Each structure stands twice: as C-alpha cells, then as structure tokens.
Amino acid sequence: MRYLELGQRLAENLPLCASWLWTYWTPSLIALALVAIGWAGVRRTRPVLFLALLIVVPALAFAGVGDIWFPRYLVFLTAPFAALAAWGADSLARFAERLQPITAIAQSAI
C-alpha cells in the first residue's frame, strides 16, 4: 500500500518539480548539463556522474515525501547543476578547439 502511495505522489510531484527546475535553470543551461552527462557517460567520468546523482536523488526524495512543497525546496540543487552545466560548456569548448584546425585546413583547400 505504501508503494502505491509513493508512486502516486511521485506522479503528482515530478512534473511539478520538472516545471520549477525548467524555469530556474533555463533550457540552454539544461542542454549544457545534458551534454555533460552524455559526455561523462561515454568517457565514464565519475565526478560528473556523481554531480548528476547529487541533483536527481534529492529531487526524487522531495517529490516522494512532499505533500505540500514549494520551489524554494529545490534551490539548493542549483549549485551542483551549475557545476554540471559549466563542465558541459567546457567540454563543448574543447571539442570546438579540436575541430578548429580541421576547418582551417578545409577552408584553405577551397
């Protein structure tokens, strides 16, 4: 019976949590964080995956136990999220630096 209640509570609260975090973090930062998570999954970078867990586990915990909750309960997740988005931006910048010589060679051939 308790698992049924937990499932119902998660079904109610997770969409609400997602909408709050979408507003807090903006789509561009969320995209950078997803790049970081994807790149960390490929390269098996444990610190980045740990940061992702620092975001997901508390959000699931609050969504599972909260009857009445507010967006301010999720603000503390912004610190690990900002580090995750920064790692994603750094990864994209390094990838672009590696592509730059290739594009310079391609342009000189034209």
C-alpha positions as CSV (number, residue, x, y, z in Angstrom):
1,M,0.0,0.0,0.0
2,R,2.8,2.4,0.8
3,Y,4.5,1.8,-2.6
4,L,1.2,2.7,-4.3
5,E,1.1,6.0,-2.3
6,L,4.7,6.7,-3.2
7,G,4.0,6.1,-6.9
8,Q,1.0,8.4,-6.8
9,R,3.0,11.1,-5.0
10,L,5.9,10.8,-7.5
11,A,3.4,11.0,-10.4
12,E,1.9,14.2,-9.0
13,N,5.1,15.9,-7.9
14,L,7.7,15.1,-10.5
15,P,6.0,17.1,-13.3
16,L,5.7,20.0,-10.9
17,C,9.4,19.6,-10.0
18,A,10.4,19.5,-13.6
19,S,8.5,22.7,-14.4
20,W,10.1,24.5,-11.5
21,L,13.6,23.4,-12.4
22,W,13.0,24.2,-16.1
23,T,12.2,27.8,-15.0
24,Y,15.1,28.1,-12.6
25,W,17.8,26.7,-14.8
26,T,16.6,27.8,-18.4
27,P,16.7,25.5,-21.4
28,S,20.2,26.4,-22.5
29,L,21.8,25.5,-19.2
30,I,19.8,22.3,-19.1
31,A,21.2,21.5,-22.6
32,L,24.7,22.1,-21.4
33,A,24.1,19.8,-18.4
34,L,22.7,17.1,-20.6
35,V,25.8,17.4,-22.8
36,A,28.0,17.0,-19.7
37,I,26.0,13.9,-18.6
38,G,26.1,12.3,-22.0
39,W,29.8,13.0,-22.5
40,A,30.5,11.7,-18.9
41,G,28.6,8.6,-19.7
42,V,30.7,7.9,-22.8
43,R,34.0,8.8,-21.1
44,R,33.0,7.3,-17.7
45,T,33.8,10.4,-15.8
46,R,32.7,9.6,-12.3
47,P,32.7,13.1,-10.7
48,V,30.3,14.4,-13.3
49,L,28.0,11.4,-12.8
50,F,28.2,12.0,-9.1
51,L,27.1,15.6,-9.6
52,A,24.1,14.2,-11.6
53,L,23.2,12.0,-8.7
54,L,23.5,15.0,-6.3
55,I,20.7,16.5,-8.3
56,V,18.5,13.6,-9.1
57,V,18.4,11.8,-5.7
58,P,17.3,14.8,-3.6
59,A,14.7,15.8,-6.2
60,L,13.3,12.3,-6.1
61,A,13.3,12.3,-2.4
62,F,11.5,15.6,-2.1
63,A,9.0,14.5,-4.8
64,G,8.4,11.2,-3.0
65,V,7.7,12.6,0.5
66,G,6.3,16.0,-0.1
67,D,2.6,16.6,0.4
68,I,2.9,20.4,0.3
69,W,6.1,21.8,-1.1
70,F,7.4,24.9,-2.8
71,P,10.0,25.7,-5.4
72,R,12.4,27.0,-2.8
73,Y,12.9,23.5,-1.6
74,L,14.8,22.8,-4.8
75,V,17.0,25.9,-4.9
76,F,20.0,24.0,-3.3
77,L,20.2,21.8,-6.3
78,T,21.4,24.8,-8.4
79,A,25.0,24.6,-7.1
80,P,25.7,21.1,-8.4
81,F,23.7,21.9,-11.5
82,A,25.8,25.0,-12.2
83,A,29.0,22.9,-12.0
84,L,27.5,20.3,-14.3
85,A,26.5,22.9,-16.9
86,A,29.9,24.5,-16.6
87,W,31.6,21.1,-17.3
88,G,29.3,20.7,-20.3
89,A,30.3,24.2,-21.6
90,D,34.0,23.4,-21.1
91,S,33.6,20.1,-22.9
92,L,31.9,21.8,-25.9
93,A,34.6,24.5,-26.0
94,R,37.4,21.9,-26.0
95,F,35.7,19.9,-28.7
96,A,35.3,23.1,-30.8
97,E,39.1,23.8,-30.3
98,R,39.9,20.4,-31.7
99,L,37.7,21.0,-34.7
100,Q,39.2,24.4,-35.5
101,P,42.4,23.1,-37.2
102,I,40.3,20.8,-39.3
103,T,38.0,23.6,-40.5
104,A,41.1,25.8,-41.2
105,I,42.5,23.1,-43.5
106,A,39.2,22.6,-45.2
107,Q,38.9,26.4,-45.9
108,S,42.4,26.6,-47.3
109,A,41.6,23.8,-49.7
110,I,38.8,25.8,-51.2
